[in-house]
Amino acid sequence: MNSQLPYWVQLLQALSTPAIALLAVVIGVMQWRTSHQRAVLDLFEKRWQAYKGIREVISEVVRSGSVSNEATFSYLRAIDGTEFLFGPEVYAYLRDVHKKLAQHHTFEGMAKREGTRWKERQEAIDKQSKTFEEIAKFYDAAERLIAPYVRMHQKSPRF
């Protein structure tokens, strides 16, 4: 039955199966690429939101010059889950900033406490100032640490 068909039709029939298989592979690769780019974008968005939340808390502390209990709790909420979004060096730094916030709050309370001797109050103020300077360095240190995680390495497709 096939022998009665013209040669070019037989050739098209023979090539159609591999052509359809190749088309299916191309579509599969394009779907994988789209899915991968979406995952990268979703991860970027989660990392950016975490960084933005942390930065907002630090901005409030730097603006007011004071660390309230609410600011400390807001910071803890902001860094919650960051160990899964960033590397261990970023999470260690964020925990260190939390310690600095707590220290600043403690020294601030010591400096304001009634009945504290002048020398102890002055030491508390000096320590408070030092921890505030370290907290204010957040913008440089965090940007350097977090930038590799929020940088978009994928370029837009040409087509």
matplotlib code that plots the C-alpha trace (Angstrom):
import matplotlib.pyplot as plt

x = [0.0, 2.8, 4.6, 1.9, 2.5, 4.9, 8.5, 8.3, 5.2, 7.0, 9.9, 7.7, 6.0, 9.4, 10.7, 7.5, 8.0, 11.5, 10.4, 7.4, 9.7, 12.2, 9.4, 8.3, 11.9, 12.1, 8.8, 9.9, 13.2, 11.3, 8.9, 11.7, 13.5, 10.3, 9.7, 13.3, 13.1, 9.9, 11.5, 14.5, 12.1, 10.1, 13.2, 14.4, 11.1, 11.2, 14.8, 14.0, 11.0, 13.1, 15.9, 13.4, 11.8, 15.1, 16.2, 13.0, 13.6, 17.2, 16.1, 13.7, 16.4, 19.0, 16.4, 15.3, 18.7, 16.9, 16.1, 12.7, 11.3, 9.0, 11.9, 13.7, 10.7, 10.1, 13.7, 13.3, 10.1, 12.0, 14.9, 12.6, 13.3, 16.3, 18.5, 16.6, 16.9, 20.5, 23.8, 25.1, 27.3, 24.3, 22.3, 25.2, 25.6, 21.8, 22.0, 25.0, 23.0, 20.2, 22.8, 23.9, 20.3, 19.8, 23.1, 22.1, 18.8, 20.5, 23.1, 20.3, 18.4, 21.6, 22.3, 18.8, 18.5, 18.1, 20.8, 23.5, 26.9, 28.3, 31.2, 28.9, 26.4, 29.3, 30.5, 27.0, 26.7, 30.0, 29.0, 25.6, 27.3, 29.7, 26.9, 24.9, 27.8, 28.0, 24.2, 24.5, 27.1, 24.3, 23.8, 27.3, 27.8, 24.4, 24.5, 27.9, 26.6, 23.1, 23.9, 25.1, 21.8, 19.5, 21.4, 19.5, 21.9, 19.5, 19.3, 16.1, 15.7, 16.5, 13.3]
y = [0.0, 2.4, 1.5, 3.2, 6.6, 9.0, 9.0, 12.5, 11.5, 8.4, 10.6, 13.1, 10.2, 8.8, 12.3, 13.4, 11.2, 12.4, 16.0, 15.7, 14.2, 17.1, 19.6, 18.0, 18.2, 21.9, 22.7, 20.7, 22.7, 26.0, 25.0, 24.0, 27.3, 29.3, 27.3, 27.8, 31.6, 31.8, 30.0, 32.4, 35.4, 34.0, 33.4, 36.9, 38.4, 36.5, 37.6, 41.2, 41.3, 40.0, 42.5, 45.3, 44.4, 44.2, 47.5, 49.2, 48.2, 49.4, 52.6, 53.3, 52.6, 54.8, 57.6, 57.5, 56.7, 54.4, 50.7, 50.0, 46.5, 46.8, 47.5, 44.4, 42.2, 43.7, 42.8, 39.3, 38.9, 40.4, 37.9, 34.9, 32.4, 34.2, 31.2, 29.4, 32.3, 33.4, 31.7, 31.1, 34.1, 36.4, 34.8, 34.9, 38.7, 39.2, 37.4, 39.6, 42.7, 41.4, 41.1, 44.7, 45.9, 44.2, 45.6, 49.1, 48.7, 47.5, 50.3, 52.9, 51.7, 51.8, 55.3, 56.5, 54.6, 56.7, 56.3, 55.2, 56.7, 59.3, 57.0, 54.0, 56.2, 57.5, 54.0, 53.0, 56.0, 55.2, 51.5, 52.7, 55.0, 52.2, 49.7, 52.4, 52.9, 49.2, 49.0, 52.0, 50.1, 47.7, 49.4, 48.8, 45.4, 43.9, 45.3, 43.6, 40.3, 40.2, 41.6, 38.3, 36.7, 39.3, 39.8, 38.6, 36.5, 35.5, 37.7, 38.2, 35.8, 37.2, 36.0]
z = [0.0, 0.8, -2.3, -4.4, -2.7, -4.3, -3.0, -1.4, 0.6, 1.9, 2.8, 4.7, 6.6, 7.6, 8.8, 10.5, 13.6, 14.4, 13.6, 16.1, 18.7, 18.2, 18.5, 21.8, 23.1, 22.2, 23.9, 27.0, 27.2, 26.8, 29.5, 31.8, 31.2, 31.9, 35.1, 36.2, 35.5, 37.5, 40.4, 40.3, 40.3, 43.2, 45.2, 44.4, 45.5, 48.8, 49.5, 48.5, 50.9, 53.7, 53.1, 52.8, 56.1, 57.9, 56.4, 57.5, 61.2, 61.0, 59.4, 62.3, 64.9, 63.1, 62.6, 66.3, 67.8, 70.2, 70.2, 71.6, 72.5, 69.6, 67.2, 68.6, 68.1, 64.6, 63.8, 65.0, 62.8, 59.8, 60.1, 60.7, 57.9, 56.5, 57.3, 54.5, 52.0, 52.4, 53.2, 56.7, 56.6, 56.1, 58.9, 61.3, 60.5, 61.0, 64.4, 65.3, 64.5, 66.8, 69.6, 68.9, 69.1, 72.4, 73.8, 72.7, 74.4, 77.6, 77.6, 76.9, 80.0, 82.1, 81.0, 81.9, 85.2, 88.3, 91.0, 88.6, 89.3, 86.9, 85.8, 85.2, 83.3, 81.1, 80.4, 79.4, 77.1, 75.5, 75.0, 73.7, 71.2, 70.0, 69.5, 67.6, 65.3, 64.6, 64.0, 61.6, 59.6, 58.6, 55.3, 54.0, 55.5, 54.6, 51.1, 50.6, 52.1, 50.6, 47.1, 45.6, 46.7, 45.2, 42.0, 39.0, 37.0, 34.2, 31.2, 29.3, 26.4, 22.9, 21.4]

ax = plt.figure().add_subplot(projection="3d")
ax.plot(x, y, z, "-o")
ax.set_aspect("equal")
plt.show()
